[in-house]
């Protein structure tokens, strides 16, 4: 019977498994913050598009300059005494 009591105690420890570990916060205080951040997001979207186009332009520029960089490396390699 002592062993059954020990098993019961172990079962009692597992009863807290179903309770949430973190408190559940209400979503209502988050809504005003979201409504404040939406105009900021709509302002940043054109900036993101512009940065994407700039990155594309820089990639094209790098691909144009790559042959010149390779040629420069070859000239330096063969001009060493």
mmCIF file of the N, C-alpha and C atoms, coordinates in Angstrom:
data_MODEL
# 
_entry.id   MODEL 
# 
loop_
_atom_site.group_PDB 
_atom_site.id 
_atom_site.type_symbol 
_atom_site.label_atom_id 
_atom_site.label_alt_id 
_atom_site.label_comp_id 
_atom_site.label_asym_id 
_atom_site.label_entity_id 
_atom_site.label_seq_id 
_atom_site.pdbx_PDB_ins_code 
_atom_site.Cartn_x 
_atom_site.Cartn_y 
_atom_site.Cartn_z 
_atom_site.occupancy 
_atom_site.B_iso_or_equiv 
_atom_site.pdbx_formal_charge 
_atom_site.auth_seq_id 
_atom_site.auth_comp_id 
_atom_site.auth_asym_id 
_atom_site.auth_atom_id 
_atom_site.pdbx_PDB_model_num 
ATOM 1   N N  . UNK A 1 1  ? 0.818  -1.201 0.000   1.00 0.00 ? 1  UNK A N  1 
ATOM 2   C CA . UNK A 1 1  ? 0.000  0.000  0.000   1.00 0.00 ? 1  UNK A CA 1 
ATOM 3   C C  . UNK A 1 1  ? 0.861  1.265  0.000   1.00 0.00 ? 1  UNK A C  1 
ATOM 4   N N  . UNK A 1 2  ? 2.051  1.152  0.598   1.00 0.00 ? 2  UNK A N  1 
ATOM 5   C CA . UNK A 1 2  ? 2.941  2.307  0.592   1.00 0.00 ? 2  UNK A CA 1 
ATOM 6   C C  . UNK A 1 2  ? 3.368  2.668  -0.819  1.00 0.00 ? 2  UNK A C  1 
ATOM 7   N N  . UNK A 1 3  ? 3.532  1.656  -1.662  1.00 0.00 ? 3  UNK A N  1 
ATOM 8   C CA . UNK A 1 3  ? 3.937  1.923  -3.040  1.00 0.00 ? 3  UNK A CA 1 
ATOM 9   C C  . UNK A 1 3  ? 2.837  2.631  -3.812  1.00 0.00 ? 3  UNK A C  1 
ATOM 10  N N  . UNK A 1 4  ? 1.591  2.271  -3.547  1.00 0.00 ? 4  UNK A N  1 
ATOM 11  C CA . UNK A 1 4  ? 0.495  2.944  -4.251  1.00 0.00 ? 4  UNK A CA 1 
ATOM 12  C C  . UNK A 1 4  ? 0.423  4.410  -3.858  1.00 0.00 ? 4  UNK A C  1 
ATOM 13  N N  . UNK A 1 5  ? 0.709  4.695  -2.580  1.00 0.00 ? 5  UNK A N  1 
ATOM 14  C CA . UNK A 1 5  ? 0.714  6.093  -2.153  1.00 0.00 ? 5  UNK A CA 1 
ATOM 15  C C  . UNK A 1 5  ? 1.782  6.880  -2.886  1.00 0.00 ? 5  UNK A C  1 
ATOM 16  N N  . UNK A 1 6  ? 2.930  6.252  -3.100  1.00 0.00 ? 6  UNK A N  1 
ATOM 17  C CA . UNK A 1 6  ? 3.993  6.930  -3.837  1.00 0.00 ? 6  UNK A CA 1 
ATOM 18  C C  . UNK A 1 6  ? 3.583  7.181  -5.277  1.00 0.00 ? 6  UNK A C  1 
ATOM 19  N N  . UNK A 1 7  ? 2.899  6.213  -5.884  1.00 0.00 ? 7  UNK A N  1 
ATOM 20  C CA . UNK A 1 7  ? 2.448  6.420  -7.257  1.00 0.00 ? 7  UNK A CA 1 
ATOM 21  C C  . UNK A 1 7  ? 1.429  7.546  -7.314  1.00 0.00 ? 7  UNK A C  1 
ATOM 22  N N  . UNK A 1 8  ? 0.561  7.615  -6.300  1.00 0.00 ? 8  UNK A N  1 
ATOM 23  C CA . UNK A 1 8  ? -0.423 8.690  -6.266  1.00 0.00 ? 8  UNK A CA 1 
ATOM 24  C C  . UNK A 1 8  ? 0.240  10.046 -6.158  1.00 0.00 ? 8  UNK A C  1 
ATOM 25  N N  . UNK A 1 9  ? 1.303  10.108 -5.366  1.00 0.00 ? 9  UNK A N  1 
ATOM 26  C CA . UNK A 1 9  ? 2.024  11.372 -5.242  1.00 0.00 ? 9  UNK A CA 1 
ATOM 27  C C  . UNK A 1 9  ? 2.643  11.774 -6.573  1.00 0.00 ? 9  UNK A C  1 
ATOM 28  N N  . UNK A 1 10 ? 3.155  10.796 -7.311  1.00 0.00 ? 10 UNK A N  1 
ATOM 29  C CA . UNK A 1 10 ? 3.732  11.113 -8.615  1.00 0.00 ? 10 UNK A CA 1 
ATOM 30  C C  . UNK A 1 10 ? 2.647  11.615 -9.562  1.00 0.00 ? 10 UNK A C  1 
ATOM 31  N N  . UNK A 1 11 ? 1.455  11.039 -9.471  1.00 0.00 ? 11 UNK A N  1 
ATOM 32  C CA . UNK A 1 11 ? 0.357  11.491 -10.313 1.00 0.00 ? 11 UNK A CA 1 
ATOM 33  C C  . UNK A 1 11 ? -0.064 12.907 -9.972  1.00 0.00 ? 11 UNK A C  1 
ATOM 34  N N  . UNK A 1 12 ? 0.011  13.239 -8.675  1.00 0.00 ? 12 UNK A N  1 
ATOM 35  C CA . UNK A 1 12 ? -0.355 14.595 -8.267  1.00 0.00 ? 12 UNK A CA 1 
ATOM 36  C C  . UNK A 1 12 ? 0.602  15.627 -8.852  1.00 0.00 ? 12 UNK A C  1 
ATOM 37  N N  . UNK A 1 13 ? 1.861  15.252 -9.015  1.00 0.00 ? 13 UNK A N  1 
ATOM 38  C CA . UNK A 1 13 ? 2.829  16.193 -9.580  1.00 0.00 ? 13 UNK A CA 1 
ATOM 39  C C  . UNK A 1 13 ? 2.528  16.484 -11.050 1.00 0.00 ? 13 UNK A C  1 
ATOM 40  N N  . UNK A 1 14 ? 1.947  15.533 -11.746 1.00 0.00 ? 14 UNK A N  1 
ATOM 41  C CA . UNK A 1 14 ? 1.672  15.716 -13.157 1.00 0.00 ? 14 UNK A CA 1 
ATOM 42  C C  . UNK A 1 14 ? 0.375  16.441 -13.446 1.00 0.00 ? 14 UNK A C  1 
ATOM 43  N N  . UNK A 1 15 ? -0.415 16.757 -12.407 1.00 0.00 ? 15 UNK A N  1 
ATOM 44  C CA . UNK A 1 15 ? -1.698 17.426 -12.639 1.00 0.00 ? 15 UNK A CA 1 
ATOM 45  C C  . UNK A 1 15 ? -1.517 18.846 -13.163 1.00 0.00 ? 15 UNK A C  1 
ATOM 46  N N  . UNK A 1 16 ? -0.415 19.479 -12.869 1.00 0.00 ? 16 UNK A N  1 
ATOM 47  C CA . UNK A 1 16 ? -0.184 20.855 -13.316 1.00 0.00 ? 16 UNK A CA 1 
ATOM 48  C C  . UNK A 1 16 ? 0.231  20.927 -14.774 1.00 0.00 ? 16 UNK A C  1 
ATOM 49  N N  . UNK A 1 17 ? 0.313  19.801 -15.448 1.00 0.00 ? 17 UNK A N  1 
ATOM 50  C CA . UNK A 1 17 ? 0.766  19.767 -16.835 1.00 0.00 ? 17 UNK A CA 1 
ATOM 51  C C  . UNK A 1 17 ? -0.187 20.521 -17.759 1.00 0.00 ? 17 UNK A C  1 
ATOM 52  N N  . UNK A 1 18 ? -1.466 20.528 -17.442 1.00 0.00 ? 18 UNK A N  1 
ATOM 53  C CA . UNK A 1 18 ? -2.459 21.116 -18.339 1.00 0.00 ? 18 UNK A CA 1 
ATOM 54  C C  . UNK A 1 18 ? -2.627 22.615 -18.133 1.00 0.00 ? 18 UNK A C  1 
ATOM 55  N N  . UNK A 1 19 ? -2.059 23.185 -17.092 1.00 0.00 ? 19 UNK A N  1 
ATOM 56  C CA . UNK A 1 19 ? -2.170 24.617 -16.884 1.00 0.00 ? 19 UNK A CA 1 
ATOM 57  C C  . UNK A 1 19 ? -1.115 25.324 -17.726 1.00 0.00 ? 19 UNK A C  1 
ATOM 58  N N  . UNK A 1 20 ? -1.444 26.468 -18.296 1.00 0.00 ? 20 UNK A N  1 
ATOM 59  C CA . UNK A 1 20 ? -0.451 27.153 -19.138 1.00 0.00 ? 20 UNK A CA 1 
ATOM 60  C C  . UNK A 1 20 ? 0.723  27.647 -18.303 1.00 0.00 ? 20 UNK A C  1 
ATOM 61  N N  . UNK A 1 21 ? 1.899  27.534 -18.863 1.00 0.00 ? 21 UNK A N  1 
ATOM 62  C CA . UNK A 1 21 ? 3.105  27.974 -18.166 1.00 0.00 ? 21 UNK A CA 1 
ATOM 63  C C  . UNK A 1 21 ? 3.181  29.500 -18.189 1.00 0.00 ? 21 UNK A C  1 
ATOM 64  N N  . UNK A 1 22 ? 2.907  30.092 -19.330 1.00 0.00 ? 22 UNK A N  1 
ATOM 65  C CA . UNK A 1 22 ? 2.956  31.540 -19.467 1.00 0.00 ? 22 UNK A CA 1 
ATOM 66  C C  . UNK A 1 22 ? 1.536  32.089 -19.380 1.00 0.00 ? 22 UNK A C  1 
ATOM 67  N N  . UNK A 1 23 ? 1.362  33.242 -18.761 1.00 0.00 ? 23 UNK A N  1 
ATOM 68  C CA . UNK A 1 23 ? 0.005  33.806 -18.718 1.00 0.00 ? 23 UNK A CA 1 
ATOM 69  C C  . UNK A 1 23 ? -0.451 34.219 -20.113 1.00 0.00 ? 23 UNK A C  1 
ATOM 70  N N  . UNK A 1 24 ? -1.713 34.074 -20.360 1.00 0.00 ? 24 UNK A N  1 
ATOM 71  C CA . UNK A 1 24 ? -2.278 34.442 -21.663 1.00 0.00 ? 24 UNK A CA 1 
ATOM 72  C C  . UNK A 1 24 ? -2.649 35.921 -21.604 1.00 0.00 ? 24 UNK A C  1 
ATOM 73  N N  . UNK A 1 25 ? -1.992 36.726 -22.424 1.00 0.00 ? 25 UNK A N  1 
ATOM 74  C CA . UNK A 1 25 ? -2.248 38.159 -22.424 1.00 0.00 ? 25 UNK A CA 1 
ATOM 75  C C  . UNK A 1 25 ? -3.431 38.466 -23.339 1.00 0.00 ? 25 UNK A C  1 
ATOM 76  N N  . UNK A 1 26 ? -4.273 39.405 -22.940 1.00 0.00 ? 26 UNK A N  1 
ATOM 77  C CA . UNK A 1 26 ? -5.376 39.774 -23.844 1.00 0.00 ? 26 UNK A CA 1 
ATOM 78  C C  . UNK A 1 26 ? -4.832 40.476 -25.075 1.00 0.00 ? 26 UNK A C  1 
ATOM 79  N N  . UNK A 1 27 ? -5.519 40.307 -26.184 1.00 0.00 ? 27 UNK A N  1 
ATOM 80  C CA . UNK A 1 27 ? -5.050 40.869 -27.452 1.00 0.00 ? 27 UNK A CA 1 
ATOM 81  C C  . UNK A 1 27 ? -5.477 42.331 -27.606 1.00 0.00 ? 27 UNK A C  1 
ATOM 82  N N  . UNK A 1 28 ? -6.399 42.816 -26.778 1.00 0.00 ? 28 UNK A N  1 
ATOM 83  C CA . UNK A 1 28 ? -6.930 44.166 -26.958 1.00 0.00 ? 28 UNK A CA 1 
ATOM 84  C C  . UNK A 1 28 ? -5.878 45.263 -26.819 1.00 0.00 ? 28 UNK A C  1 
ATOM 85  N N  . UNK A 1 29 ? -4.907 45.207 -25.896 1.00 0.00 ? 29 UNK A N  1 
ATOM 86  C CA . UNK A 1 29 ? -3.895 46.282 -25.875 1.00 0.00 ? 29 UNK A CA 1 
ATOM 87  C C  . UNK A 1 29 ? -2.985 46.269 -27.095 1.00 0.00 ? 29 UNK A C  1 
ATOM 88  N N  . UNK A 1 30 ? -2.908 45.161 -27.804 1.00 0.00 ? 30 UNK A N  1 
ATOM 89  C CA . UNK A 1 30 ? -2.043 45.073 -28.975 1.00 0.00 ? 30 UNK A CA 1 
ATOM 90  C C  . UNK A 1 30 ? -2.687 45.761 -30.182 1.00 0.00 ? 30 UNK A C  1 
ATOM 91  N N  . UNK A 1 31 ? -4.006 45.812 -30.225 1.00 0.00 ? 31 UNK A N  1 
ATOM 92  C CA . UNK A 1 31 ? -4.696 46.377 -31.391 1.00 0.00 ? 31 UNK A CA 1 
ATOM 93  C C  . UNK A 1 31 ? -4.378 47.854 -31.624 1.00 0.00 ? 31 UNK A C  1 
ATOM 94  N N  . UNK A 1 32 ? -4.378 48.729 -30.605 1.00 0.00 ? 32 UNK A N  1 
ATOM 95  C CA . UNK A 1 32 ? -3.990 50.127 -30.892 1.00 0.00 ? 32 UNK A CA 1 
ATOM 96  C C  . UNK A 1 32 ? -2.556 50.247 -31.398 1.00 0.00 ? 32 UNK A C  1 
ATOM 97  N N  . UNK A 1 33 ? -1.681 49.420 -30.878 1.00 0.00 ? 33 UNK A N  1 
ATOM 98  C CA . UNK A 1 33 ? -0.300 49.441 -31.350 1.00 0.00 ? 33 UNK A CA 1 
ATOM 99  C C  . UNK A 1 33 ? -0.224 49.029 -32.813 1.00 0.00 ? 33 UNK A C  1 
ATOM 100 N N  . UNK A 1 34 ? -0.987 48.011 -33.186 1.00 0.00 ? 34 UNK A N  1 
ATOM 101 C CA . UNK A 1 34 ? -0.995 47.566 -34.583 1.00 0.00 ? 34 UNK A CA 1 
ATOM 102 C C  . UNK A 1 34 ? -1.563 48.651 -35.491 1.00 0.00 ? 34 UNK A C  1 
ATOM 103 N N  . UNK A 1 35 ? -2.622 49.325 -35.052 1.00 0.00 ? 35 UNK A N  1 
ATOM 104 C CA . UNK A 1 35 ? -3.201 50.377 -35.887 1.00 0.00 ? 35 UNK A CA 1 
ATOM 105 C C  . UNK A 1 35 ? -2.252 51.565 -36.008 1.00 0.00 ? 35 UNK A C  1 
ATOM 106 N N  . UNK A 1 36 ? -1.376 51.732 -35.043 1.00 0.00 ? 36 UNK A N  1 
ATOM 107 C CA . UNK A 1 36 ? -0.381 52.802 -35.130 1.00 0.00 ? 36 UNK A CA 1 
ATOM 108 C C  . UNK A 1 36 ? 0.754  52.411 -36.077 1.00 0.00 ? 36 UNK A C  1 
ATOM 109 N N  . UNK A 1 37 ? 1.090  51.133 -36.118 1.00 0.00 ? 37 UNK A N  1 
ATOM 110 C CA . UNK A 1 37 ? 2.216  50.689 -36.934 1.00 0.00 ? 37 UNK A CA 1 
ATOM 111 C C  . UNK A 1 37 ? 1.857  50.473 -38.395 1.00 0.00 ? 37 UNK A C  1 
ATOM 112 N N  . UNK A 1 38 ? 0.577  50.346 -38.716 1.00 0.00 ? 38 UNK A N  1 
ATOM 113 C CA . UNK A 1 38 ? 0.183  50.122 -40.107 1.00 0.00 ? 38 UNK A CA 1 
ATOM 114 C C  . UNK A 1 38 ? 0.589  51.271 -41.026 1.00 0.00 ? 38 UNK A C  1 
ATOM 115 N N  . UNK A 1 39 ? 0.374  52.545 -40.663 1.00 0.00 ? 39 UNK A N  1 
ATOM 116 C CA . UNK A 1 39 ? 0.855  53.616 -41.554 1.00 0.00 ? 39 UNK A CA 1 
ATOM 117 C C  . UNK A 1 39 ? 2.369  53.596 -41.735 1.00 0.00 ? 39 UNK A C  1 
ATOM 118 N N  . UNK A 1 40 ? 3.084  53.231 -40.683 1.00 0.00 ? 40 UNK A N  1 
ATOM 119 C CA . UNK A 1 40 ? 4.536  53.133 -40.796 1.00 0.00 ? 40 UNK A CA 1 
ATOM 120 C C  . UNK A 1 40 ? 4.926  52.040 -41.783 1.00 0.00 ? 40 UNK A C  1 
ATOM 121 N N  . UNK A 1 41 ? 4.228  50.917 -41.736 1.00 0.00 ? 41 UNK A N  1 
ATOM 122 C CA . UNK A 1 41 ? 4.520  49.829 -42.669 1.00 0.00 ? 41 UNK A CA 1 
ATOM 123 C C  . UNK A 1 41 ? 4.214  50.251 -44.102 1.00 0.00 ? 41 UNK A C  1 
ATOM 124 N N  . UNK A 1 42 ? 3.106  50.963 -44.303 1.00 0.00 ? 42 UNK A N  1 
ATOM 125 C CA . UNK A 1 42 ? 2.773  51.402 -45.660 1.00 0.00 ? 42 UNK A CA 1 
ATOM 126 C C  . UNK A 1 42 ? 3.766  52.444 -46.159 1.00 0.00 ? 42 UNK A C  1 
ATOM 127 N N  . UNK A 1 43 ? 4.401  53.149 -45.257 1.00 0.00 ? 43 UNK A N  1 
ATOM 128 C CA . UNK A 1 43 ? 5.433  54.106 -45.652 1.00 0.00 ? 43 UNK A CA 1 
ATOM 129 C C  . UNK A 1 43 ? 6.735  53.390 -45.998 1.00 0.00 ? 43 UNK A C  1 
ATOM 130 N N  . UNK A 1 44 ? 7.022  52.290 -45.309 1.00 0.00 ? 44 UNK A N  1 
ATOM 131 C CA . UNK A 1 44 ? 8.281  51.587 -45.528 1.00 0.00 ? 44 UNK A CA 1 
ATOM 132 C C  . UNK A 1 44 ? 8.256  50.670 -46.743 1.00 0.00 ? 44 UNK A C  1 
ATOM 133 N N  . UNK A 1 45 ? 7.080  50.311 -47.231 1.00 0.00 ? 45 UNK A N  1 
ATOM 134 C CA . UNK A 1 45 ? 7.010  49.425 -48.392 1.00 0.00 ? 45 UNK A CA 1 
ATOM 135 C C  . UNK A 1 45 ? 7.651  50.034 -49.640 1.00 0.00 ? 45 UNK A C  1 
ATOM 136 N N  . UNK A 1 46 ? 7.387  51.309 -49.980 1.00 0.00 ? 46 UNK A N  1 
ATOM 137 C CA . UNK A 1 46 ? 8.090  51.883 -51.142 1.00 0.00 ? 46 UNK A CA 1 
ATOM 138 C C  . UNK A 1 46 ? 9.604  51.937 -50.943 1.00 0.00 ? 46 UNK A C  1 
ATOM 139 N N  . UNK A 1 47 ? 10.035 52.164 -49.708 1.00 0.00 ? 47 UNK A N  1 
ATOM 140 C CA . UNK A 1 47 ? 11.468 52.172 -49.432 1.00 0.00 ? 47 UNK A CA 1 
ATOM 141 C C  . UNK A 1 47 ? 12.071 50.790 -49.671 1.00 0.00 ? 47 UNK A C  1 
ATOM 142 N N  . UNK A 1 48 ? 11.362 49.751 -49.280 1.00 0.00 ? 48 UNK A N  1 
ATOM 143 C CA . UNK A 1 48 ? 11.849 48.390 -49.516 1.00 0.00 ? 48 UNK A CA 1 
ATOM 144 C C  . UNK A 1 48 ? 11.929 48.101 -51.009 1.00 0.00 ? 48 UNK A C  1 
ATOM 145 N N  . UNK A 1 49 ? 10.940 48.564 -51.760 1.00 0.00 ? 49 UNK A N  1 
ATOM 146 C CA . UNK A 1 49 ? 10.957 48.369 -53.206 1.00 0.00 ? 49 UNK A CA 1 
ATOM 147 C C  . UNK A 1 49 ? 12.134 49.114 -53.836 1.00 0.00 ? 49 UNK A C  1 
ATOM 148 N N  . UNK A 1 50 ? 12.384 50.311 -53.363 1.00 0.00 ? 50 UNK A N  1 
ATOM 149 C CA . UNK A 1 50 ? 13.512 51.096 -53.882 1.00 0.00 ? 50 UNK A CA 1 
ATOM 150 C C  . UNK A 1 50 ? 14.839 50.409 -53.561 1.00 0.00 ? 50 UNK A C  1 
ATOM 151 N N  . UNK A 1 51 ? 14.968 49.882 -52.353 1.00 0.00 ? 51 UNK A N  1 
ATOM 152 C CA . UNK A 1 51 ? 16.204 49.191 -51.982 1.00 0.00 ? 51 UNK A CA 1 
ATOM 153 C C  . UNK A 1 51 ? 16.392 47.915 -52.785 1.00 0.00 ? 51 UNK A C  1 
ATOM 154 N N  . UNK A 1 52 ? 15.298 47.259 -53.117 1.00 0.00 ? 52 UNK A N  1 
ATOM 155 C CA . UNK A 1 52 ? 15.390 46.049 -53.943 1.00 0.00 ? 52 UNK A CA 1 
ATOM 156 C C  . UNK A 1 52 ? 15.890 46.404 -55.343 1.00 0.00 ? 52 UNK A C  1 
ATOM 157 N N  . UNK A 1 53 ? 15.381 47.515 -55.910 1.00 0.00 ? 53 UNK A N  1 
ATOM 158 C CA . UNK A 1 53 ? 15.839 47.952 -57.229 1.00 0.00 ? 53 UNK A CA 1 
ATOM 159 C C  . UNK A 1 53 ? 17.301 48.386 -57.187 1.00 0.00 ? 53 UNK A C  1 
ATOM 160 N N  . UNK A 1 54 ? 17.705 49.035 -56.096 1.00 0.00 ? 54 UNK A N  1 
ATOM 161 C CA . UNK A 1 54 ? 19.099 49.439 -55.950 1.00 0.00 ? 54 UNK A CA 1 
ATOM 162 C C  . UNK A 1 54 ? 20.013 48.220 -55.872 1.00 0.00 ? 54 UNK A C  1 
ATOM 163 N N  . UNK A 1 55 ? 19.588 47.193 -55.159 1.00 0.00 ? 55 UNK A N  1 
ATOM 164 C CA . UNK A 1 55 ? 20.391 45.969 -55.075 1.00 0.00 ? 55 UNK A CA 1 
ATOM 165 C C  . UNK A 1 55 ? 20.520 45.310 -56.441 1.00 0.00 ? 55 UNK A C  1 
ATOM 166 N N  . UNK A 1 56 ? 19.439 45.316 -57.211 1.00 0.00 ? 56 UNK A N  1 
ATOM 167 C CA . UNK A 1 56 ? 19.486 44.750 -58.557 1.00 0.00 ? 56 UNK A CA 1 
ATOM 168 C C  . UNK A 1 56 ? 20.446 45.544 -59.438 1.00 0.00 ? 56 UNK A C  1 
ATOM 169 N N  . UNK A 1 57 ? 20.410 46.850 -59.330 1.00 0.00 ? 57 UNK A N  1 
ATOM 170 C CA . UNK A 1 57 ? 21.306 47.703 -60.115 1.00 0.00 ? 57 UNK A CA 1 
ATOM 171 C C  . UNK A 1 57 ? 22.764 47.462 -59.729 1.00 0.00 ? 57 UNK A C  1 
ATOM 172 N N  . UNK A 1 58 ? 23.025 47.315 -58.434 1.00 0.00 ? 58 UNK A N  1 
ATOM 173 C CA . UNK A 1 58 ? 24.400 47.066 -57.991 1.00 0.00 ? 58 UNK A CA 1 
ATOM 174 C C  . UNK A 1 58 ? 24.896 45.698 -58.442 1.00 0.00 ? 58 UNK A C  1 
ATOM 175 N N  . UNK A 1 59 ? 24.006 44.715 -58.492 1.00 0.00 ? 59 UNK A N  1 
ATOM 176 C CA . UNK A 1 59 ? 24.403 43.397 -59.005 1.00 0.00 ? 59 UNK A CA 1 
ATOM 177 C C  . UNK A 1 59 ? 24.775 43.480 -60.476 1.00 0.00 ? 59 UNK A C  1 
ATOM 178 N N  . UNK A 1 60 ? 23.988 44.234 -61.251 1.00 0.00 ? 60 UNK A N  1 
ATOM 179 C CA . UNK A 1 60 ? 24.300 44.393 -62.670 1.00 0.00 ? 60 UNK A CA 1 
ATOM 180 C C  . UNK A 1 60 ? 25.618 45.138 -62.856 1.00 0.00 ? 60 UNK A C  1 
ATOM 181 N N  . UNK A 1 61 ? 25.855 46.141 -62.038 1.00 0.00 ? 61 UNK A N  1 
ATOM 182 C CA . UNK A 1 61 ? 27.110 46.883 -62.113 1.00 0.00 ? 61 UNK A CA 1 
ATOM 183 C C  . UNK A 1 61 ? 28.295 45.984 -61.766 1.00 0.00 ? 61 UNK A C  1 
ATOM 184 N N  . UNK A 1 62 ? 28.123 45.146 -60.756 1.00 0.00 ? 62 UNK A N  1 
ATOM 185 C CA . UNK A 1 62 ? 29.202 44.227 -60.385 1.00 0.00 ? 62 UNK A CA 1 
ATOM 186 C C  . UNK A 1 62 ? 29.479 43.230 -61.497 1.00 0.00 ? 62 UNK A C  1 
ATOM 187 N N  . UNK A 1 63 ? 28.425 42.755 -62.147 1.00 0.00 ? 63 UNK A N  1 
ATOM 188 C CA . UNK A 1 63 ? 28.652 41.802 -63.241 1.00 0.00 ? 63 UNK A CA 1 
ATOM 189 C C  . UNK A 1 63 ? 29.320 42.487 -64.430 1.00 0.00 ? 63 UNK A C  1 
ATOM 190 N N  . UNK A 1 64 ? 29.092 43.782 -64.620 1.00 0.00 ? 64 UNK A N  1 
ATOM 191 C CA . UNK A 1 64 ? 29.780 44.507 -65.697 1.00 0.00 ? 64 UNK A CA 1 
ATOM 192 C C  . UNK A 1 64 ? 31.247 44.747 -65.361 1.00 0.00 ? 64 UNK A C  1 
ATOM 193 N N  . UNK A 1 65 ? 31.541 44.984 -64.090 1.00 0.00 ? 65 UNK A N  1 
ATOM 194 C CA . UNK A 1 65 ? 32.911 45.299 -63.690 1.00 0.00 ? 65 UNK A CA 1 
ATOM 195 C C  . UNK A 1 65 ? 33.768 44.063 -63.459 1.00 0.00 ? 65 UNK A C  1 
ATOM 196 N N  . UNK A 1 66 ? 33.156 42.911 -63.349 1.00 0.00 ? 66 UNK A N  1 
ATOM 197 C CA . UNK A 1 66 ? 33.913 41.691 -63.069 1.00 0.00 ? 66 UNK A CA 1 
ATOM 198 C C  . UNK A 1 66 ? 34.969 41.380 -64.126 1.00 0.00 ? 66 UNK A C  1 
ATOM 199 N N  . UNK A 1 67 ? 34.667 41.472 -65.426 1.00 0.00 ? 67 UNK A N  1 
ATOM 200 C CA . UNK A 1 67 ? 35.727 41.198 -66.415 1.00 0.00 ? 67 UNK A CA 1 
ATOM 201 C C  . UNK A 1 67 ? 36.919 42.143 -66.283 1.00 0.00 ? 67 UNK A C  1 
ATOM 202 N N  . UNK A 1 68 ? 36.665 43.407 -65.959 1.00 0.00 ? 68 UNK A N  1 
ATOM 203 C CA . UNK A 1 68 ? 37.769 44.352 -65.789 1.00 0.00 ? 68 UNK A CA 1 
ATOM 204 C C  . UNK A 1 68 ? 38.614 43.998 -64.569 1.00 0.00 ? 68 UNK A C  1 
ATOM 205 N N  . UNK A 1 69 ? 37.966 43.536 -63.500 1.00 0.00 ? 69 UNK A N  1 
ATOM 206 C CA . UNK A 1 69 ? 38.714 43.132 -62.311 1.00 0.00 ? 69 UNK A CA 1 
ATOM 207 C C  . UNK A 1 69 ? 39.561 41.902 -62.603 1.00 0.00 ? 69 UNK A C  1 
ATOM 208 N N  . UNK A 1 70 ? 39.006 40.957 -63.362 1.00 0.00 ? 70 UNK A N  1 
ATOM 209 C CA . UNK A 1 70 ? 39.781 39.769 -63.728 1.00 0.00 ? 70 UNK A CA 1 
ATOM 210 C C  . UNK A 1 70 ? 40.953 40.132 -64.632 1.00 0.00 ? 70 UNK A C  1 
ATOM 211 N N  . UNK A 1 71 ? 40.715 41.034 -65.571 1.00 0.00 ? 71 UNK A N  1 
ATOM 212 C CA . UNK A 1 71 ? 41.793 41.484 -66.457 1.00 0.00 ? 71 UNK A CA 1 
ATOM 213 C C  . UNK A 1 71 ? 42.896 42.168 -65.652 1.00 0.00 ? 71 UNK A C  1 
ATOM 214 N N  . UNK A 1 72 ? 42.508 42.978 -64.693 1.00 0.00 ? 72 UNK A N  1 
ATOM 215 C CA . UNK A 1 72 ? 43.482 43.648 -63.838 1.00 0.00 ? 72 UNK A CA 1 
ATOM 216 C C  . UNK A 1 72 ? 44.310 42.625 -63.054 1.00 0.00 ? 72 UNK A C  1 
ATOM 217 N N  . UNK A 1 73 ? 43.656 41.583 -62.543 1.00 0.00 ? 73 UNK A N  1 
ATOM 218 C CA . UNK A 1 73 ? 44.385 40.538 -61.814 1.00 0.00 ? 73 UNK A CA 1 
ATOM 219 C C  . UNK A 1 73 ? 45.359 39.802 -62.735 1.00 0.00 ? 73 UNK A C  1 
ATOM 220 N N  . UNK A 1 74 ? 44.932 39.528 -63.964 1.00 0.00 ? 74 UNK A N  1 
ATOM 221 C CA . UNK A 1 74 ? 45.823 38.853 -64.914 1.00 0.00 ? 74 UNK A CA 1 
ATOM 222 C C  . UNK A 1 74 ? 47.034 39.712 -65.252 1.00 0.00 ? 74 UNK A C  1 
ATOM 223 N N  . UNK A 1 75 ? 46.803 41.007 -65.456 1.00 0.00 ? 75 UNK A N  1 
ATOM 224 C CA . UNK A 1 75 ? 47.917 41.910 -65.764 1.00 0.00 ? 75 UNK A CA 1 
ATOM 225 C C  . UNK A 1 75 ? 48.897 41.949 -64.598 1.00 0.00 ? 75 UNK A C  1 
ATOM 226 N N  . UNK A 1 76 ? 48.379 42.025 -63.381 1.00 0.00 ? 76 UNK A N  1 
ATOM 227 C CA . UNK A 1 76 ? 49.262 42.039 -62.211 1.00 0.00 ? 76 UNK A CA 1 
ATOM 228 C C  . UNK A 1 76 ? 50.017 40.723 -62.071 1.00 0.00 ? 76 UNK A C  1 
ATOM 229 N N  . UNK A 1 77 ? 49.368 39.619 -62.392 1.00 0.00 ? 77 UNK A N  1 
ATOM 230 C CA . UNK A 1 77 ? 50.008 38.309 -62.256 1.00 0.00 ? 77 UNK A CA 1 
ATOM 231 C C  . UNK A 1 77 ? 51.173 38.156 -63.233 1.00 0.00 ? 77 UNK A C  1 
ATOM 232 N N  . UNK A 1 78 ? 50.937 38.572 -64.487 1.00 0.00 ? 78 UNK A N  1 
ATOM 233 C CA . UNK A 1 78 ? 51.980 38.392 -65.498 1.00 0.00 ? 78 UNK A CA 1 
ATOM 234 C C  . UNK A 1 78 ? 53.036 39.497 -65.471 1.00 0.00 ? 78 UNK A C  1 
ATOM 235 N N  . UNK A 1 79 ? 52.761 40.610 -64.827 1.00 0.00 ? 79 UNK A N  1 
ATOM 236 C CA . UNK A 1 79 ? 53.751 41.688 -64.786 1.00 0.00 ? 79 UNK A CA 1 
ATOM 237 C C  . UNK A 1 79 ? 54.708 41.549 -63.612 1.00 0.00 ? 79 UNK A C  1 
ATOM 238 N N  . UNK A 1 80 ? 54.532 40.543 -62.769 1.00 0.00 ? 80 UNK A N  1 
ATOM 239 C CA . UNK A 1 80 ? 55.465 40.329 -61.657 1.00 0.00 ? 80 UNK A CA 1 
ATOM 240 C C  . UNK A 1 80 ? 56.792 39.817 -62.213 1.00 0.00 ? 80 UNK A C  1 
ATOM 241 N N  . UNK A 1 81 ? 57.910 40.309 -61.660 1.00 0.00 ? 81 UNK A N  1 
ATOM 242 C CA . UNK A 1 81 ? 59.217 39.857 -62.181 1.00 0.00 ? 81 UNK A CA 1 
ATOM 243 C C  . UNK A 1 81 ? 59.549 38.436 -61.737 1.00 0.00 ? 81 UNK A C  1 
# 
